[in-house]
Amino acid sequence: MFADYRIPQILHHLRILNYPPSLVRMLHAGTALPSGCKEELSLRSASIIAVERVRGEMVRLIAEELEAKEGQVAVSSVLIDFYLWDLAKRVESGEEKVEGIETAEILPMHRTRSIWY
């Protein structure tokens, strides 16, 4: 997956990631996170770990349904990233709402000036 700015946003909305109140305040205030600060690194690394755990759970569920071994089922973290990125855009714009699970407020995405994305 790509450790960008939209994935943590939607992972928080889906209650896969929890943000401390101090970060929530910073996001609401539009505060830019300095490149390499602990908040930015935490958001990016936690997003990678979370997507890998989602991928692992998807592999397990598919293998269970197909009565196959987990090693025989392929699920791409990149495709999960693409889906989540698009979902974040649709939820943020109000075009779509996640149904069937309890969600958190859709927060503004974090902003960090960088040459990397």
A tleap script that builds the chain and sets N, CA, C and O, in Angstrom:
source leaprc.protein.ff14SB
mol = sequence {
  NMET PHE ALA ASP TYR ARG ILE PRO GLN ILE
  LEU HIE HIE LEU ARG ILE LEU ASN TYR PRO
  PRO SER LEU VAL ARG MET LEU HIE ALA GLY
  THR ALA LEU PRO SER GLY CYS LYS GLU GLU
  LEU SER LEU ARG SER ALA SER ILE ILE ALA
  VAL GLU ARG VAL ARG GLY GLU MET VAL ARG
  LEU ILE ALA GLU GLU LEU GLU ALA LYS GLU
  GLY GLN VAL ALA VAL SER SER VAL LEU ILE
  ASP PHE TYR LEU TRP ASP LEU ALA LYS ARG
  VAL GLU SER GLY GLU GLU LYS VAL GLU GLY
  ILE GLU THR ALA GLU ILE LEU PRO MET HIE
  ARG THR ARG SER ILE TRP CTYR
}
set mol.1.N position { 0.838 -1.176 0.000 }
set mol.1.CA position { 0.000 0.000 0.000 }
set mol.1.C position { 0.874 1.226 0.000 }
set mol.1.O position { 2.078 1.140 0.240 }
set mol.2.N position { 0.282 2.353 -0.264 }
set mol.2.CA position { 1.007 3.611 -0.303 }
set mol.2.C position { 0.694 4.385 0.978 }
set mol.2.O position { -0.473 4.610 1.300 }
set mol.3.N position { 1.705 4.780 1.686 }
set mol.3.CA position { 1.524 5.461 2.977 }
set mol.3.C position { 1.227 6.938 2.735 }
set mol.3.O position { 2.054 7.802 3.025 }
set mol.4.N position { 0.050 7.216 2.207 }
set mol.4.CA position { -0.299 8.596 1.871 }
set mol.4.C position { -1.181 9.230 2.943 }
set mol.4.O position { -1.130 8.827 4.105 }
set mol.5.N position { -1.971 10.198 2.569 }
set mol.5.CA position { -2.757 10.986 3.521 }
set mol.5.C position { -4.211 10.540 3.610 }
set mol.5.O position { -4.855 10.803 4.625 }
set mol.6.N position { -4.751 9.882 2.604 }
set mol.6.CA position { -6.154 9.466 2.607 }
set mol.6.C position { -6.398 8.175 3.379 }
set mol.6.O position { -7.446 8.010 4.003 }
set mol.7.N position { -5.447 7.271 3.339 }
set mol.7.CA position { -5.660 5.961 3.962 }
set mol.7.C position { -5.821 6.080 5.475 }
set mol.7.O position { -6.741 5.475 6.025 }
set mol.8.N position { -4.963 6.838 6.178 }
set mol.8.CA position { -5.219 6.980 7.620 }
set mol.8.C position { -6.583 7.613 7.889 }
set mol.8.O position { -7.257 7.253 8.854 }
set mol.9.N position { -6.982 8.540 7.047 }
set mol.9.CA position { -8.277 9.213 7.211 }
set mol.9.C position { -9.423 8.200 7.197 }
set mol.9.O position { -10.284 8.231 8.076 }
set mol.10.N position { -9.440 7.315 6.221 }
set mol.10.CA position { -10.552 6.360 6.116 }
set mol.10.C position { -10.398 5.243 7.147 }
set mol.10.O position { -11.400 4.730 7.645 }
set mol.11.N position { -9.160 4.856 7.477 }
set mol.11.CA position { -8.973 3.842 8.513 }
set mol.11.C position { -9.473 4.355 9.855 }
set mol.11.O position { -10.016 3.584 10.645 }
set mol.12.N position { -9.299 5.637 10.122 }
set mol.12.CA position { -9.842 6.214 11.356 }
set mol.12.C position { -11.367 6.207 11.285 }
set mol.12.O position { -12.027 5.826 12.251 }
set mol.13.N position { -11.924 6.618 10.168 }
set mol.13.CA position { -13.377 6.643 10.005 }
set mol.13.C position { -13.980 5.252 10.232 }
set mol.13.O position { -15.048 5.121 10.830 }
set mol.14.N position { -13.293 4.230 9.753 }
set mol.14.CA position { -13.762 2.848 9.897 }
set mol.14.C position { -13.439 2.266 11.278 }
set mol.14.O position { -13.745 1.105 11.550 }
set mol.15.N position { -12.833 3.060 12.135 }
set mol.15.CA position { -12.447 2.665 13.490 }
set mol.15.C position { -11.402 1.551 13.508 }
set mol.15.O position { -11.353 0.732 14.425 }
set mol.16.N position { -10.585 1.547 12.489 }
set mol.16.CA position { -9.450 0.620 12.450 }
set mol.16.C position { -8.249 1.278 13.118 }
set mol.16.O position { -7.453 0.605 13.774 }
set mol.17.N position { -8.119 2.587 12.952 }
set mol.17.CA position { -7.100 3.375 13.648 }
set mol.17.C position { -7.780 4.315 14.628 }
set mol.17.O position { -8.843 4.863 14.340 }
set mol.18.N position { -7.164 4.498 15.784 }
set mol.18.CA position { -7.636 5.479 16.764 }
set mol.18.C position { -6.658 6.635 16.797 }
set mol.18.O position { -5.444 6.434 16.786 }
set mol.19.N position { -7.187 7.841 16.838 }
set mol.19.CA position { -6.341 9.032 16.925 }
set mol.19.C position { -6.431 9.604 18.330 }
set mol.19.O position { -7.511 9.617 18.920 }
set mol.20.N position { -5.311 10.079 18.882 }
set mol.20.CA position { -5.379 10.761 20.176 }
set mol.20.C position { -6.075 12.113 20.007 }
set mol.20.O position { -6.030 12.703 18.927 }
set mol.21.N position { -6.718 12.604 21.066 }
set mol.21.CA position { -7.413 13.894 20.974 }
set mol.21.C position { -6.525 15.033 20.477 }
set mol.21.O position { -7.001 15.920 19.769 }
set mol.22.N position { -5.253 15.020 20.834 }
set mol.22.CA position { -4.350 16.089 20.387 }
set mol.22.C position { -4.223 16.101 18.862 }
set mol.22.O position { -4.174 17.175 18.264 }
set mol.23.N position { -4.169 14.935 18.225 }
set mol.23.CA position { -4.092 14.862 16.769 }
set mol.23.C position { -5.408 15.301 16.144 }
set mol.23.O position { -5.404 16.008 15.137 }
set mol.24.N position { -6.522 14.898 16.718 }
set mol.24.CA position { -7.836 15.305 16.206 }
set mol.24.C position { -7.928 16.832 16.204 }
set mol.24.O position { -8.396 17.423 15.230 }
set mol.25.N position { -7.488 17.467 17.279 }
set mol.25.CA position { -7.512 18.936 17.353 }
set mol.25.C position { -6.640 19.545 16.255 }
set mol.25.O position { -7.033 20.520 15.614 }
set mol.26.N position { -5.459 18.968 16.042 }
set mol.26.CA position { -4.554 19.477 15.007 }
set mol.26.C position { -5.194 19.368 13.620 }
set mol.26.O position { -5.092 20.289 12.810 }
set mol.27.N position { -5.848 18.246 13.355 }
set mol.27.CA position { -6.480 18.042 12.049 }
set mol.27.C position { -7.627 19.018 11.838 }
set mol.27.O position { -7.754 19.602 10.762 }
set mol.28.N position { -8.463 19.199 12.857 }
set mol.28.CA position { -9.567 20.154 12.753 }
set mol.28.C position { -9.058 21.580 12.553 }
set mol.28.O position { -9.697 22.377 11.866 }
set mol.29.N position { -7.916 21.901 13.147 }
set mol.29.CA position { -7.350 23.243 13.022 }
set mol.29.C position { -6.621 23.447 11.696 }
set mol.29.O position { -6.240 24.570 11.366 }
set mol.30.N position { -6.423 22.363 10.931 }
set mol.30.CA position { -5.705 22.478 9.666 }
set mol.30.C position { -4.205 22.639 9.849 }
set mol.30.O position { -3.510 23.110 8.948 }
set mol.31.N position { -3.705 22.247 11.015 }
set mol.31.CA position { -2.284 22.359 11.317 }
set mol.31.C position { -1.483 21.395 10.450 }
set mol.31.O position { -1.778 20.201 10.406 }
set mol.32.N position { -0.474 21.913 9.763 }
set mol.32.CA position { 0.404 21.054 8.969 }
set mol.32.C position { 1.321 20.273 9.908 }
set mol.32.O position { 1.885 20.830 10.850 }
set mol.33.N position { 1.458 18.996 9.641 }
set mol.33.CA position { 2.371 18.162 10.415 }
set mol.33.C position { 3.749 18.245 9.764 }
set mol.33.O position { 3.873 17.989 8.566 }
set mol.34.N position { 4.773 18.593 10.514 }
set mol.34.CA position { 6.119 18.658 9.929 }
set mol.34.C position { 6.546 17.292 9.395 }
set mol.34.O position { 6.267 16.263 10.011 }
set mol.35.N position { 7.213 17.289 8.265 }
set mol.35.CA position { 7.695 16.042 7.675 }
set mol.35.C position { 8.603 15.328 8.669 }
set mol.35.O position { 9.555 15.913 9.185 }
set mol.36.N position { 8.302 14.071 8.930 }
set mol.36.CA position { 9.103 13.258 9.827 }
set mol.36.C position { 8.745 13.370 11.298 }
set mol.36.O position { 9.382 12.736 12.139 }
set mol.37.N position { 7.719 14.180 11.624 }
set mol.37.CA position { 7.334 14.293 13.034 }
set mol.37.C position { 6.694 12.985 13.500 }
set mol.37.O position { 6.299 12.150 12.685 }
set mol.38.N position { 6.597 12.819 14.813 }
set mol.38.CA position { 6.080 11.557 15.355 }
set mol.38.C position { 4.648 11.279 14.901 }
set mol.38.O position { 4.290 10.125 14.663 }
set mol.39.N position { 3.823 12.328 14.779 }
set mol.39.CA position { 2.431 12.131 14.340 }
set mol.39.C position { 2.377 11.617 12.904 }
set mol.39.O position { 1.635 10.686 12.589 }
set mol.40.N position { 3.183 12.243 12.035 }
set mol.40.CA position { 3.188 11.811 10.631 }
set mol.40.C position { 3.703 10.384 10.507 }
set mol.40.O position { 3.094 9.565 9.818 }
set mol.41.N position { 4.805 10.081 11.158 }
set mol.41.CA position { 5.361 8.727 11.083 }
set mol.41.C position { 4.402 7.697 11.669 }
set mol.41.O position { 4.280 6.588 11.147 }
set mol.42.N position { 3.729 8.061 12.746 }
set mol.42.CA position { 2.756 7.152 13.353 }
set mol.42.C position { 1.592 6.880 12.420 }
set mol.42.O position { 1.166 5.735 12.270 }
set mol.43.N position { 1.075 7.929 11.792 }
set mol.43.CA position { -0.042 7.756 10.858 }
set mol.43.C position { 0.342 6.847 9.703 }
set mol.43.O position { -0.402 5.933 9.346 }
set mol.44.N position { 1.497 7.100 9.126 }
set mol.44.CA position { 1.926 6.308 7.961 }
set mol.44.C position { 2.231 4.859 8.339 }
set mol.44.O position { 1.781 3.935 7.660 }
set mol.45.N position { 2.983 4.655 9.403 }
set mol.45.CA position { 3.343 3.278 9.768 }
set mol.45.C position { 2.126 2.495 10.262 }
set mol.45.O position { 1.972 1.318 9.933 }
set mol.46.N position { 1.265 3.135 11.045 }
set mol.46.CA position { 0.058 2.442 11.512 }
set mol.46.C position { -0.848 2.077 10.339 }
set mol.46.O position { -1.504 1.036 10.365 }
set mol.47.N position { -0.890 2.922 9.314 }
set mol.47.CA position { -1.708 2.630 8.127 }
set mol.47.C position { -1.189 1.400 7.394 }
set mol.47.O position { -1.971 0.555 6.959 }
set mol.48.N position { 0.114 1.304 7.261 }
set mol.48.CA position { 0.706 0.141 6.581 }
set mol.48.C position { 0.386 -1.130 7.359 }
set mol.48.O position { -0.037 -2.129 6.776 }
set mol.49.N position { 0.583 -1.094 8.651 }
set mol.49.CA position { 0.306 -2.264 9.494 }
set mol.49.C position { -1.176 -2.627 9.426 }
set mol.49.O position { -1.524 -3.801 9.306 }
set mol.50.N position { -2.046 -1.623 9.503 }
set mol.50.CA position { -3.492 -1.873 9.480 }
set mol.50.C position { -3.930 -2.507 8.164 }
set mol.50.O position { -4.705 -3.464 8.163 }
set mol.51.N position { -3.438 -1.979 7.043 }
set mol.51.CA position { -3.829 -2.546 5.743 }
set mol.51.C position { -3.310 -3.972 5.616 }
set mol.51.O position { -3.996 -4.827 5.056 }
set mol.52.N position { -2.127 -4.240 6.118 }
set mol.52.CA position { -1.608 -5.615 6.067 }
set mol.52.C position { -2.452 -6.553 6.929 }
set mol.52.O position { -2.655 -7.713 6.571 }
set mol.53.N position { -2.935 -6.059 8.047 }
set mol.53.CA position { -3.814 -6.886 8.896 }
set mol.53.C position { -5.166 -7.106 8.231 }
set mol.53.O position { -5.724 -8.200 8.318 }
set mol.54.N position { -5.696 -6.092 7.575 }
set mol.54.CA position { -6.943 -6.246 6.819 }
set mol.54.C position { -6.730 -7.277 5.712 }
set mol.54.O position { -7.569 -8.154 5.506 }
set mol.55.N position { -5.612 -7.171 5.005 }
set mol.55.CA position { -5.304 -8.120 3.937 }
set mol.55.C position { -5.224 -9.537 4.492 }
set mol.55.O position { -5.773 -10.468 3.904 }
set mol.56.N position { -4.547 -9.702 5.612 }
set mol.56.CA position { -4.434 -11.022 6.228 }
set mol.56.C position { -5.784 -11.605 6.610 }
set mol.56.O position { -6.031 -12.797 6.427 }
set mol.57.N position { -6.655 -10.757 7.142 }
set mol.57.CA position { -7.998 -11.222 7.511 }
set mol.57.C position { -8.813 -11.587 6.273 }
set mol.57.O position { -9.575 -12.554 6.287 }
set mol.58.N position { -8.651 -10.810 5.206 }
set mol.58.CA position { -9.347 -11.137 3.951 }
set mol.58.C position { -8.874 -12.477 3.410 }
set mol.58.O position { -9.683 -13.298 2.978 }
set mol.59.N position { -7.572 -12.698 3.433 }
set mol.59.CA position { -7.006 -13.976 2.971 }
set mol.59.C position { -7.575 -15.122 3.807 }
set mol.59.O position { -7.972 -16.153 3.264 }
set mol.60.N position { -7.613 -14.939 5.127 }
set mol.60.CA position { -8.128 -15.983 6.013 }
set mol.60.C position { -9.587 -16.297 5.721 }
set mol.60.O position { -9.972 -17.463 5.642 }
set mol.61.N position { -10.400 -15.254 5.558 }
set mol.61.CA position { -11.832 -15.463 5.307 }
set mol.61.C position { -12.083 -16.109 3.948 }
set mol.61.O position { -12.937 -16.987 3.824 }
set mol.62.N position { -11.348 -15.681 2.940 }
set mol.62.CA position { -11.508 -16.268 1.599 }
set mol.62.C position { -11.077 -17.723 1.619 }
set mol.62.O position { -11.760 -18.584 1.064 }
set mol.63.N position { -9.947 -18.002 2.255 }
set mol.63.CA position { -9.455 -19.385 2.333 }
set mol.63.C position { -10.451 -20.270 3.074 }
set mol.63.O position { -10.700 -21.410 2.683 }
set mol.64.N position { -11.012 -19.729 4.142 }
set mol.64.CA position { -12.002 -20.477 4.925 }
set mol.64.C position { -13.236 -20.774 4.066 }
set mol.64.O position { -13.758 -21.889 4.086 }
set mol.65.N position { -13.690 -19.783 3.322 }
set mol.65.CA position { -14.877 -19.963 2.484 }
set mol.65.C position { -14.615 -20.950 1.353 }
set mol.65.O position { -15.487 -21.744 1.000 }
set mol.66.N position { -13.426 -20.899 0.793 }
set mol.66.CA position { -13.094 -21.782 -0.328 }
set mol.66.C position { -12.514 -23.122 0.135 }
set mol.66.O position { -12.229 -24.000 -0.679 }
set mol.67.N position { -12.345 -23.265 1.454 }
set mol.67.CA position { -11.715 -24.444 2.021 }
set mol.67.C position { -10.332 -24.665 1.410 }
set mol.67.O position { -9.940 -25.789 1.096 }
set mol.68.N position { -9.616 -23.572 1.255 }
set mol.68.CA position { -8.260 -23.605 0.714 }
set mol.68.C position { -7.292 -23.221 1.821 }
set mol.68.O position { -7.707 -22.789 2.896 }
set mol.69.N position { -6.022 -23.377 1.558 }
set mol.69.CA position { -4.996 -22.945 2.509 }
set mol.69.C position { -4.734 -21.462 2.274 }
set mol.69.O position { -4.837 -20.960 1.155 }
set mol.70.N position { -4.392 -20.782 3.360 }
set mol.70.CA position { -4.167 -19.339 3.270 }
set mol.70.C position { -3.088 -18.985 2.248 }
set mol.70.O position { -3.190 -17.947 1.594 }
set mol.71.N position { -2.080 -19.798 2.097 }
set mol.71.CA position { -1.017 -19.528 1.128 }
set mol.71.C position { -1.468 -19.611 -0.314 }
set mol.71.O position { -0.765 -19.151 -1.213 }
set mol.72.N position { -2.638 -20.196 -0.545 }
set mol.72.CA position { -3.155 -20.349 -1.908 }
set mol.72.C position { -4.037 -19.184 -2.342 }
set mol.72.O position { -4.474 -19.134 -3.492 }
set mol.73.N position { -4.302 -18.250 -1.437 }
set mol.73.CA position { -5.191 -17.130 -1.721 }
set mol.73.C position { -4.358 -15.862 -1.811 }
set mol.73.O position { -3.593 -15.552 -0.899 }
set mol.74.N position { -4.504 -15.130 -2.906 }
set mol.74.CA position { -3.752 -13.887 -3.089 }
set mol.74.C position { -4.687 -12.686 -2.968 }
set mol.74.O position { -5.727 -12.626 -3.623 }
set mol.75.N position { -4.306 -11.742 -2.129 }
set mol.75.CA position { -5.027 -10.480 -1.986 }
set mol.75.C position { -3.967 -9.391 -1.989 }
set mol.75.O position { -2.982 -9.480 -1.256 }
set mol.76.N position { -4.159 -8.374 -2.799 }
set mol.76.CA position { -3.165 -7.326 -2.965 }
set mol.76.C position { -3.411 -6.142 -2.033 }
set mol.76.O position { -4.506 -5.580 -2.002 }
set mol.77.N position { -2.381 -5.771 -1.275 }
set mol.77.CA position { -2.454 -4.582 -0.430 }
set mol.77.C position { -2.650 -3.327 -1.273 }
set mol.77.O position { -3.299 -2.377 -0.837 }
set mol.78.N position { -2.099 -3.325 -2.454 }
set mol.78.CA position { -2.245 -2.169 -3.350 }
set mol.78.C position { -3.709 -1.998 -3.756 }
set mol.78.O position { -4.208 -0.874 -3.788 }
set mol.79.N position { -4.396 -3.086 -4.062 }
set mol.79.CA position { -5.812 -2.985 -4.424 }
set mol.79.C position { -6.662 -2.542 -3.239 }
set mol.79.O position { -7.626 -1.796 -3.410 }
set mol.80.N position { -6.313 -2.997 -2.044 }
set mol.80.CA position { -7.015 -2.534 -0.841 }
set mol.80.C position { -6.806 -1.034 -0.700 }
set mol.80.O position { -7.753 -0.302 -0.414 }
set mol.81.N position { -5.581 -0.572 -0.898 }
set mol.81.CA position { -5.263 0.859 -0.847 }
set mol.81.C position { -6.122 1.639 -1.843 }
set mol.81.O position { -6.725 2.649 -1.482 }
set mol.82.N position { -6.179 1.176 -3.089 }
set mol.82.CA position { -6.983 1.870 -4.109 }
set mol.82.C position { -8.446 1.962 -3.683 }
set mol.82.O position { -9.073 3.013 -3.816 }
set mol.83.N position { -8.986 0.854 -3.168 }
set mol.83.CA position { -10.374 0.848 -2.732 }
set mol.83.C position { -10.588 1.837 -1.588 }
set mol.83.O position { -11.528 2.631 -1.617 }
set mol.84.N position { -9.716 1.786 -0.583 }
set mol.84.CA position { -9.862 2.675 0.566 }
set mol.84.C position { -9.696 4.138 0.180 }
set mol.84.O position { -10.412 4.997 0.696 }
set mol.85.N position { -8.759 4.434 -0.723 }
set mol.85.CA position { -8.546 5.814 -1.169 }
set mol.85.C position { -9.813 6.350 -1.828 }
set mol.85.O position { -10.259 7.457 -1.524 }
set mol.86.N position { -10.384 5.564 -2.726 }
set mol.86.CA position { -11.630 5.979 -3.402 }
set mol.86.C position { -12.777 6.109 -2.405 }
set mol.86.O position { -13.565 7.051 -2.491 }
set mol.87.N position { -12.880 5.183 -1.468 }
set mol.87.CA position { -13.924 5.243 -0.449 }
set mol.87.C position { -13.784 6.517 0.379 }
set mol.87.O position { -14.781 7.182 0.660 }
set mol.88.N position { -12.570 6.860 0.769 }
set mol.88.CA position { -12.345 8.085 1.550 }
set mol.88.C position { -12.846 9.311 0.801 }
set mol.88.O position { -13.484 10.181 1.394 }
set mol.89.N position { -12.570 9.388 -0.471 }
set mol.89.CA position { -13.036 10.530 -1.281 }
set mol.89.C position { -14.565 10.585 -1.306 }
set mol.89.O position { -15.152 11.655 -1.147 }
set mol.90.N position { -15.210 9.426 -1.506 }
set mol.90.CA position { -16.672 9.393 -1.586 }
set mol.90.C position { -17.316 9.720 -0.237 }
set mol.90.O position { -18.323 10.426 -0.188 }
set mol.91.N position { -16.747 9.217 0.845 }
set mol.91.CA position { -17.299 9.499 2.172 }
set mol.91.C position { -17.097 10.964 2.518 }
set mol.91.O position { -18.017 11.616 3.012 }
set mol.92.N position { -15.920 11.483 2.269 }
set mol.92.CA position { -15.629 12.874 2.602 }
set mol.92.C position { -16.540 13.839 1.838 }
set mol.92.O position { -16.957 14.861 2.383 }
set mol.93.N position { -16.847 13.518 0.584 }
set mol.93.CA position { -17.702 14.390 -0.229 }
set mol.93.C position { -19.181 14.230 0.102 }
set mol.93.O position { -20.008 15.019 -0.357 }
set mol.94.N position { -19.523 13.209 0.900 }
set mol.94.CA position { -20.923 12.945 1.230 }
set mol.94.C position { -21.625 12.087 0.195 }
set mol.94.O position { -22.821 11.816 0.312 }
set mol.95.N position { -20.892 11.661 -0.812 }
set mol.95.CA position { -21.444 10.832 -1.885 }
set mol.95.C position { -21.799 9.423 -1.396 }
set mol.95.O position { -22.688 8.776 -1.949 }
set mol.96.N position { -21.108 8.960 -0.374 }
set mol.96.CA position { -21.333 7.602 0.124 }
set mol.96.C position { -21.237 7.599 1.644 }
set mol.96.O position { -20.531 8.410 2.242 }
set mol.97.N position { -21.963 6.668 2.252 }
set mol.97.CA position { -21.913 6.475 3.700 }
set mol.97.C position { -21.683 4.996 3.954 }
set mol.97.O position { -22.297 4.145 3.309 }
set mol.98.N position { -20.811 4.694 4.882 }
set mol.98.CA position { -20.532 3.302 5.232 }
set mol.98.C position { -21.678 2.808 6.092 }
set mol.98.O position { -22.004 3.413 7.114 }
set mol.99.N position { -22.283 1.719 5.683 }
set mol.99.CA position { -23.434 1.138 6.381 }
set mol.99.C position { -23.031 -0.167 7.063 }
set mol.99.O position { -22.105 -0.848 6.620 }
set mol.100.N position { -23.720 -0.505 8.125 }
set mol.100.CA position { -23.565 -1.815 8.750 }
set mol.100.C position { -22.524 -1.896 9.844 }
set mol.100.O position { -22.443 -2.910 10.537 }
set mol.101.N position { -21.718 -0.847 10.021 }
set mol.101.CA position { -20.754 -0.811 11.121 }
set mol.101.C position { -20.771 0.583 11.731 }
set mol.101.O position { -21.170 1.556 11.091 }
set mol.102.N position { -20.333 0.657 12.971 }
set mol.102.CA position { -20.238 1.963 13.617 }
set mol.102.C position { -18.966 2.646 13.117 }
set mol.102.O position { -17.884 2.060 13.152 }
set mol.103.N position { -19.102 3.865 12.660 }
set mol.103.CA position { -17.955 4.613 12.157 }
set mol.103.C position { -17.690 5.829 13.036 }
set mol.103.O position { -18.539 6.247 13.823 }
set mol.104.N position { -16.512 6.376 12.886 }
set mol.104.CA position { -16.134 7.619 13.561 }
set mol.104.C position { -16.353 8.769 12.581 }
set mol.104.O position { -16.558 8.564 11.385 }
set mol.105.N position { -16.302 9.963 13.113 }
set mol.105.CA position { -16.380 11.169 12.286 }
set mol.105.C position { -15.300 11.106 11.202 }
set mol.105.O position { -14.178 10.674 11.469 }
set mol.106.N position { -15.635 11.535 9.983 }
set mol.106.CA position { -14.608 11.627 8.941 }
set mol.106.C position { -13.830 12.913 9.211 }
set mol.106.O position { -14.363 14.013 9.070 }
set mol.107.N position { -12.604 12.766 9.588 }
set mol.107.CA position { -11.757 13.910 9.927 }
set mol.107.C position { -11.048 14.430 8.685 }
set mol.107.O position { -10.931 13.720 7.686 }
set mol.108.N position { -10.582 15.658 8.747 }
set mol.108.CA position { -9.743 16.138 7.640 }
set mol.108.C position { -8.490 15.264 7.548 }
set mol.108.O position { -8.002 14.750 8.554 }
set mol.109.N position { -7.987 15.108 6.340 }
set mol.109.CA position { -6.751 14.339 6.174 }
set mol.109.C position { -5.585 15.145 6.726 }
set mol.109.O position { -5.653 16.371 6.810 }
set mol.110.N position { -4.517 14.454 7.101 }
set mol.110.CA position { -3.350 15.175 7.606 }
set mol.110.C position { -2.621 15.833 6.438 }
set mol.110.O position { -2.662 15.357 5.304 }
set mol.111.N position { -1.971 16.913 6.744 }
set mol.111.CA position { -1.226 17.660 5.721 }
set mol.111.C position { 0.234 17.737 6.131 }
set mol.111.O position { 0.569 18.188 7.226 }
set mol.112.N position { 1.091 17.287 5.230 }
set mol.112.CA position { 2.528 17.342 5.432 }
set mol.112.C position { 3.167 17.696 4.100 }
set mol.112.O position { 2.977 16.996 3.105 }
set mol.113.N position { 3.921 18.781 4.085 }
set mol.113.CA position { 4.628 19.167 2.863 }
set mol.113.C position { 5.789 18.199 2.680 }
set mol.113.O position { 6.593 17.993 3.589 }
set mol.114.N position { 5.864 17.604 1.480 }
set mol.114.CA position { 6.868 16.587 1.229 }
set mol.114.C position { 7.144 16.485 -0.265 }
set mol.114.O position { 6.315 16.880 -1.086 }
set mol.115.N position { 8.294 15.961 -0.608 }
set mol.115.CA position { 8.607 15.691 -2.012 }
set mol.115.C position { 8.248 14.258 -2.391 }
set mol.115.O position { 8.413 13.870 -3.547 }
set mol.116.N position { 7.759 13.461 -1.433 }
set mol.116.CA position { 7.586 12.026 -1.635 }
set mol.116.C position { 6.236 11.637 -2.204 }
set mol.116.O position { 6.087 10.503 -2.661 }
set mol.117.N position { 5.251 12.512 -2.202 }
set mol.117.CA position { 3.946 12.165 -2.788 }
set mol.117.C position { 3.236 13.413 -3.197 }
set mol.117.O position { 2.121 13.348 -3.713 }
savepdb mol mol.pdb
quit
